[in-house]
Amino acid sequence: STRVRIGSIVTVKLDPGSATYTYEILGSQESNPMKGKISRHSPIGKALLGCMVGDVVNVTVGDRATRYTVLAIN
């Protein structure tokens, strides 16, 4: 798929910076954040659903905003 959907494995880069993270987007019962498996209902999961490679997403949790660039979708 060219867009992030449930079951996608997504690699993102934290902006600014060079840190990268890989997440698997799953249903809430299958999630395990410590293993990079996040729920589609989580703030990052919601922000990534429907994105394409190159998209930039902003994720806000509480008073902290974070920006990610989508690098790869598998």
C-alpha positions as CSV (number, residue, x, y, z in Angstrom):
1,S,0.0,0.0,0.0
2,T,1.1,3.5,-0.7
3,R,-0.8,4.8,2.4
4,V,-0.5,3.9,6.0
5,R,-3.3,1.6,7.1
6,I,-3.9,-1.0,9.9
7,G,-1.1,-3.6,9.6
8,S,1.4,-1.2,8.0
9,I,4.9,-1.0,9.3
10,V,6.0,2.6,9.1
11,T,9.4,4.2,9.5
12,V,9.4,7.8,10.6
13,K,12.0,10.4,11.3
14,L,11.7,12.8,14.2
15,D,11.9,16.4,13.1
16,P,14.1,18.2,13.9
17,G,16.8,15.6,14.3
18,S,17.9,12.3,12.9
19,A,16.3,9.8,15.2
20,T,14.1,7.3,13.3
21,Y,11.4,5.0,14.7
22,T,9.6,2.1,13.2
23,Y,6.0,1.4,14.2
24,E,3.5,-1.3,13.3
25,I,0.0,0.1,13.3
26,L,-2.5,-2.4,14.8
27,G,-5.8,-2.6,16.6
28,S,-5.8,-1.7,20.3
29,Q,-5.8,-5.3,21.6
30,E,-2.7,-6.1,19.6
31,S,-0.7,-3.1,20.5
32,N,2.6,-3.4,22.5
33,P,4.3,0.0,22.5
34,M,7.5,-1.4,24.0
35,K,7.9,-3.5,20.8
36,G,6.9,-0.7,18.4
37,K,3.4,-2.1,17.9
38,I,1.0,0.9,18.4
39,S,-2.7,1.2,18.3
40,R,-4.5,3.0,15.5
41,H,-6.2,4.8,18.3
42,S,-3.0,6.2,19.8
43,P,-2.0,9.8,19.0
44,I,0.8,8.6,16.7
45,G,-1.3,5.9,15.1
46,K,-4.2,8.3,14.4
47,A,-1.8,10.9,12.9
48,L,-0.1,8.3,10.6
49,L,-3.2,6.6,9.2
50,G,-3.7,7.6,5.6
51,C,-0.2,9.2,5.2
52,M,2.2,8.6,2.4
53,V,6.0,8.5,2.2
54,G,7.2,12.1,2.5
55,D,4.2,13.3,4.5
56,V,4.9,15.3,7.7
57,V,2.6,14.8,10.6
58,N,2.3,16.7,13.9
59,V,1.4,14.7,17.0
60,T,0.3,16.5,20.2
61,V,0.2,14.7,23.5
62,G,-0.7,16.9,26.4
63,D,1.3,20.1,25.9
64,R,4.1,18.4,23.9
65,A,4.0,18.6,20.1
66,T,6.2,16.4,18.0
67,R,6.7,16.3,14.2
68,Y,7.5,13.2,12.2
69,T,8.3,12.7,8.5
70,V,7.1,9.4,7.0
71,L,10.2,7.6,5.4
72,A,8.9,4.2,4.5
73,I,5.7,2.1,4.5
74,N,5.8,-1.7,4.4
